[in-house]
């Protein structure tokens, strides 16, 4: 029985390198727009302040918030 196991294992190992070889083409390079630009968060905030602020909308607290046993908070309701 042990011999059969060893023969099967050696046979599978002999076939495995060909079966596991990569045949797919490498992924294409990202387009130029997706390349990192070196901008910081502050640069982006200065360029697009309306993305980060909401004017004219008053703050409303969550009407039903809970605290989980691990200390995380969650809002269960909509204002």
C-alpha positions as CSV (number, residue, x, y, z in Angstrom):
1,X,0.0,0.0,0.0
2,X,2.8,2.4,0.9
3,X,4.5,1.7,-2.5
4,X,1.3,2.6,-4.3
5,X,1.2,5.9,-2.4
6,X,4.8,6.7,-3.2
7,X,4.3,5.9,-6.9
8,X,1.2,8.0,-7.1
9,X,2.9,10.9,-5.3
10,X,5.9,10.8,-7.6
11,X,3.7,10.6,-10.7
12,X,1.7,13.7,-9.5
13,X,4.9,15.6,-8.8
14,X,6.2,14.7,-12.3
15,X,3.0,16.1,-13.9
16,X,2.6,19.2,-11.6
17,X,5.3,21.5,-13.0
18,X,3.6,21.4,-16.4
19,X,0.2,21.8,-15.0
20,X,1.1,24.8,-12.8
21,X,3.2,26.7,-15.3
22,X,1.9,30.1,-16.1
23,X,0.6,30.4,-19.7
24,X,-1.3,33.7,-19.3
25,X,0.0,36.9,-20.7
26,X,1.3,39.4,-18.2
27,X,-1.1,42.2,-17.2
28,X,-0.9,45.3,-19.3
29,X,0.6,48.5,-17.9
30,X,-1.8,50.8,-16.1
31,X,-3.0,53.8,-18.2
32,X,-1.3,57.1,-17.6
33,X,-4.2,58.5,-15.7
34,X,-4.0,55.7,-13.1
35,X,-0.2,56.3,-12.5
36,X,0.7,57.8,-9.1
37,X,1.1,61.6,-9.6
38,X,2.9,62.5,-6.4
39,X,0.1,64.8,-5.2
40,X,-0.6,64.9,-1.5
41,X,-4.0,65.0,0.2
42,X,-3.4,68.8,0.9
43,X,-2.8,69.4,-2.9
44,X,-6.0,67.7,-3.8
45,X,-8.0,69.6,-1.1
46,X,-6.6,72.9,-2.4
47,X,-7.5,72.0,-6.0
48,X,-11.0,70.7,-5.2
49,X,-12.3,72.2,-2.0
50,X,-15.9,71.4,-2.8
51,X,-15.1,67.6,-2.7
52,X,-14.3,67.8,1.0
53,X,-16.8,70.4,2.4
54,X,-20.6,70.6,2.6
55,X,-21.9,74.1,3.0
56,X,-25.5,74.9,3.9
57,X,-26.2,71.4,5.3
58,X,-26.7,71.4,9.0
59,X,-25.2,68.6,11.0
60,X,-27.7,66.1,12.4
61,X,-26.6,63.5,14.9
62,X,-27.6,59.9,14.3
63,X,-31.1,59.2,15.7
64,X,-30.2,55.7,16.8
65,X,-26.6,54.8,17.5
66,X,-25.4,51.7,19.3
67,X,-22.0,50.6,20.7
68,X,-20.9,47.0,20.1
69,X,-19.2,45.0,22.8
70,X,-15.8,45.5,21.1
71,X,-16.2,49.3,21.4
72,X,-17.2,50.1,17.8
73,X,-20.0,52.5,17.1
74,X,-22.8,52.2,14.5
75,X,-25.7,54.3,13.3
76,X,-28.9,52.3,12.8
77,X,-31.2,55.1,11.6
78,X,-31.6,57.8,9.1
79,X,-32.3,61.4,10.0
